[in-house]
Amino acid sequence: MSPKIVTVVGATGAQGKGVIAAFANNAAYHVRALTRNPSSPSGKALTSQGLEVVQADVNDLDSLKAAFAGSHIIYGVTNFFEPFASLNSPEKAMEVEVQQGINLALAAASTPTLEHYIWSTLPDAKAVSGGKYLVPHFEGKIRIDNYIRNEQPALLAKTSFFWVTFYHSNLQFPMFTPYWIPTAQKYVQFANYAADTPITTIGDVSVNISPFVKAVVEQPEKTKNGNVVLASLEDHGAEEMLQIWAGAKGTKAQFVRVSGEAFREIWPLWGEEMGVMMEFWDEYKEKSWAVTVPGQKLVTAEGLGITRNMLQGLEEAYQGFEL
């Protein structure tokens, strides 16, 4: 039997690397890595791994259709923060991301061999909060979810909505970075949210996403038909998570809460984007990761048979992490 083709969008990104790792050494699968520029250093690195590397751009529907040809499994992902950084507008970034996600869905829907579409998305903060919180880098993906649900019923039957939680490397975002204060001889993390705000984390996404994606593919009866898979390692309060980082690095750190206004003044635009997400998590806590579509099931690590020893711990991830 010929191996099944697993096509990975965003193959050079953090999620893509982990998805590739889940299937790269399994003879039952053939990995096709998609990138905008196969001749780039990261593209050449994929080629050196013996992977099939194909040029495709999420802004170009025809390139996606060609790249998806013959695929049995497709992992789709978009990057809100790329247009957000270049356009300096959450509204315009959402417009770009929504079109990219629709392009992916259209190309997937037009792939006759497709058995499973894994779409990397996020919860509906607006629905969970009754309209109080709109998190732009969540909302664009929700609009894509709704497109699949309402306009592509045949694709929906093959789709898993895949929620990837907070990356350990998000400390590199300036509004989450602990800053060294020489006179205090410690790091300080400034926050517009409470110290006990729960953060659901995947840890090192490039490592811990692999068992989740593998389980999603191997247990389609649980994960397809528009069900949600929560890719999560563990939950920590915000201050607790900071202290795990500090312990792993052998240093001291202090969590300092500031007003939402001050947080946004320090980091204009970006402070608003990340600040509203953190305020949502602060208020809704464990409900932040709730499904909101009637009949939709939430599948966790436990439901997929993923045990703690199959995942890299957060402290270990931080030991090898540099800001």
N, C-alpha and C positions, 0 to 999 in steps of 0.2 A: 504494500500500500504506500502510495506517495505521501510524503509528509504534508501536513497542513501548513498553509502559508499564514504566518502571523505578521501583519503589517503594522508598523509602529510609527505613528505621527509624532513629530518632535523628538526624533531618536537621539539627538545630542543633548536634550534637556534632562533635568533631574528625574522626572517621571519616566521618560523614555529609556534612560539607562537601566532603570530597575526592571522595566517591562522586558527589555531585551535579555537581561540576566535570567529572567524566569524561564526562558525558552531556548536560549542560545546553544546549550549543550545537550539538548534533547532531540534524538533522531526522529521523533514523531512530529517535530515542527521545523519549519523553515522560516527564519526571521528575515523580513524585508524592512530595512531601516530607511525611513523617509527623512530627507533634509533639504533645505533650500539650496545648499551649496555643497555638493559632494566633494568638491576639490578643496574645501576649507580644511584646516588642521583637524578639526573635530570630525569632519566627514571622512577624511583619510584614516583617522583612527578607527572608525567603524569598519572600513574596508580591510584594515590590517587584522581585524578580528575574524575575517573570513565571512563577513555578512554581505548579503546583497544590499547595496546602497543605491537608492533611487531618488532622483530629483523630484521634488514636489513642493508646492507653496499653497498654504491654506487660503490665500487670497485668489488662487487660480483654480477654478472648478475643473477645467479640462485636465490640468496636470494631476489633480487628485484622482479623477476617474481613471486615467491611464495608470497611475501608480497603484491603485486598488485592484486592478484587473487580476482575477484569479485568487484573490484573498479569501480565506475562510474565517479569519479572525482579524478584526481591525481595532486598534487602540487609538481613540481620538482625543486630542487635547488642544486647547487654545491658550494663549498667553495674554491676558488682559493688560498686564503691566508694560508690555512692549509699546502698544499704541498709547497707553496712558502717559508714559514717559515722553513720547515724542510729540503728542498733541496737547498735553497739559490740560486735559478735559475729561472728566469721567463719562460725560454724556457721549462725546465723540468716540472714546475708547470702547464704550459699550456697543455703539453702532458697528464699529469695526469687528469686534469680537463676535457679535451676533451673526454678521454675514459670514465670518469664517466658520462658525459652527454650523450654519445652514449649508455652506459648501461641503463640509465634511459629511453631513447627513445625506445630502443629495447624492454625493459620490458613493457613499456606502449603500444607499438604497438602490443604486443602479448597478451594483456588483452582484451578478447572479449566483456566484459561488458562496456568498457571505452566509455564515452560520451564526456569528456572534459579533455584535458591535458593543465595545466597552467605551462608554463616553465619560470622560473625566469632568465632573461637575461639582456643584456645591449646594448646600441647603437653601431654601427659600426664606431668607430672613424677613422679607416683607410679609409673607403669609404667616410665619410663626409669630411675629410681633403685631399682627393686625394692622399693618401699614405704618407702624411707628419707625421701623428701621429699614432703609434701603441701602444695602452694601453693594456699590457698583460692581466690584469684581465677583460678587455672587450673582447679582441680578442679570448680567449679560448671559451667564450660563443657564439661568432659569428660563430665560426667553428662548434659548435653544432647546432646552428640555420640552417646553411647551410646543415648540414647532414639531419636534419629533412625535410628541404625544397626539397632537391635533391634526398634523398634516401628513405624517408618515406611519400609518398604523402597521404596515407590514414590517417596517424597520423597527418599530417599537417592540414587536414580538421577539425580536432578536437582540434587544438592547438591555444592557446593564448600566444603570446610572451609578457611577463610581465616585464616591466622596473621599478625596484624599485630604486628610486633616493637616494640622499645623506642622510645617517642616522645622527640624531643629536648626537649620541654617537660616531661618527667618531672622535670627539675631543680627544678620548682616544688613537688614533694612535699618536705616538710621534711627527710625522711631522706636525700634526694639533693642538697639545696640546698648550694652552696658559701657559707660564711659569712665575712663580712668581719671580719678580726681587726686592729683599728687598730694595736696595738703591733707587729704583724708586717708590716703594710703589704701584706697579701696575703689572698686567700680561702683557706679551709680546708674540704675536704670530708671528713667523717667516714664511715668505712666498716667494715663487719664482714666484708669480703671482700678478697682479695688485689688488689694493684694491676694484675696482669695478667689478672684475671677478664674473659673475653670478653663484650662486650655487643653483641648483634646489634641494629642499630637501623634504623628506617624513616626517621629524621631528622624532618622536618616532615611529620607524617602527613597533614595537610590538603592538602599539595601532592603528596607522593610516592605516596599511595595511588591516585591517579587512573589512572596508566598500568597499574597492576596490575589494578584492577577492570575496566578497559576490555579488557585482554588476556584476562582470565578469561571475560568474556562472548563475546569474539570467537573464542576457541579452546576451545569446550566439550568437544571430544573429548579434550583433555588434562586438563581441570579438573573435570569432573563425576564422577558415580559414586563420590562420597565421597573423592576424592583431595584432597590438601592442597596449598595454594598458600602459599609462604613470601614474604610481602611485606617485603622487606629491602633497605636501601640499602647497608650495609657493616658490617663488624665492627671493633671497637676494644677494646683493653684498657681497663679502667675508668679508670686514671690517664691514659692517652692521650686518652680521651674528655673528661676534665676539662680537659686542656691544650688541646684543640681549642676548647673553650668559652672558656678564658682568652685564647687567641690571638685569637679572633674579637672579644672584648670589649676587647682591649688592656690586659689586667691580668695579675697573677700569681696562681697558685693552687697549693696543695699538697694532696696526697692523704695522709690520715692514717688508718691502720688502727687500729681499737679492737676489743676483744673483743666477741663476740656478746652476752654478758651486758650489757656497757655500752651497746651499740647499742640493745638492747631497753629498758634503763632510761631512756635519753634520750627515746625515743619509744614509750611503752607502747602495746601493741596494734598500732599501725602499724609499729613497728620489728620486731615479730614477723612481720607480713604481708609486708613488703618484705624483711626480713632472711632469711627462709627461701628466698625466690626467689633472692636473691643468693648464698646458700650453695650452692644447687642449681647455679646457673650456674658458680660457682667450682669445684665438684668435677667436674661433668660436661662443662663447656666446650662444644665443638662438638656433643657428643651431646645437649645440652639441647634441641635443635630436631629430634630424630629422630622419625620416625613409629614407632608401636608396634603398629599394626593390620596383621595379615598381609594382603598383597596391596595395601595402600594405597601410592600413589605420592606422592612429594614433588616438587612442581613449583616451580622457582626462577625468578628473573628471567631467567636465561640461557635456560631452557627455554621461556619465553614470548616471547623475542625482545626483552626490555626491556634497553636498553643504558644505560650510565652517563650518557650525555649527555641522556637522557630524564628524569633525576631531579635534584632540587636537592641539592647537597652539604651535608654537615653544617655545615661552617664558615659557609657562606652563611646557613643556617637560623639559626645562633646569632648572626650579625651583627644580625639583625632581632628577636632574642628578648630579652625583659626578664624578670627574675625577679619 
